[in-house]
Amino acid sequence: MSKKAKQHKATVPGNGLAVNVLGNSKEELNQALKTWKRKVKNAGVIETCQERREFIKPSVINRAKMITAKFIQQVRDNREKLY
């Protein structure tokens, strides 16, 4: 069975983060765990949990967004000057 076929059989319909373990060997358990970790990481579950550990004021979040936006705009302006 190919790797893609194993991944397809390991998915659980209706639950995007669930993974079936196809056999009872250690390698198959490791593959299922690896797949589950990748799904959780791509879904952003860990990042949201880390963000919710501590309250951050909305003004601080907005200030950080403004600072990054200003920096990106400066980079774009500098890039346009070069061309």
BELGI-V838088 format. One record per residue. N is the residue number from 1. PHI is phi in whole degrees, 0 to 359 (999 if undefined). PSI is psi as a letter, one per 20 degrees, with the letter a starting at -180 (* if undefined). OMEGA is omega in whole degrees, -180 to 180 (999 if undefined). Layout:
BEGIN
N PHI PSI OMEGA
N PHI PSI OMEGA
END
This chain:
BEGIN
1 999 p -178
2 284 r -179
3 296 g 179
4 296 h 180
5 294 h 178
6 296 g 179
7 296 h -180
8 294 g 180
9 288 h -177
10 281 i -179
11 285 q 179
12 253 p -179
13 294 p 178
14 91 i 179
15 225 o -173
16 292 h -177
17 261 i -178
18 275 q -180
19 223 p 174
20 272 q 172
21 268 o -171
22 283 h -178
23 221 a 180
24 240 j 178
25 271 r -178
26 294 h -180
27 295 g -180
28 291 h 176
29 293 g 177
30 297 g 178
31 296 g 179
32 294 g 179
33 294 g 178
34 297 g 179
35 296 g 180
36 297 g 179
37 299 g 179
38 295 g 179
39 296 g 180
40 295 g 179
41 295 g -180
42 292 h 179
43 283 i 179
44 82 k -178
45 293 g -177
46 294 g -179
47 296 g 180
48 292 h 177
49 295 g 179
50 293 h 179
51 292 h -176
52 277 i 179
53 296 h -174
54 220 p -179
55 282 p 176
56 241 p -178
57 299 q 179
58 300 h 180
59 294 h 178
60 291 g 178
61 296 g 180
62 295 h 179
63 297 g 179
64 296 h 177
65 296 g -180
66 295 g -180
67 296 g 179
68 293 h 179
69 296 g 178
70 297 g -180
71 297 g -180
72 297 h 179
73 295 h 177
74 296 g 179
75 297 g 179
76 295 g 178
77 297 g 179
78 296 h 180
79 293 h 179
80 292 h 179
81 294 h -179
82 289 h -176
83 262 * 999
END
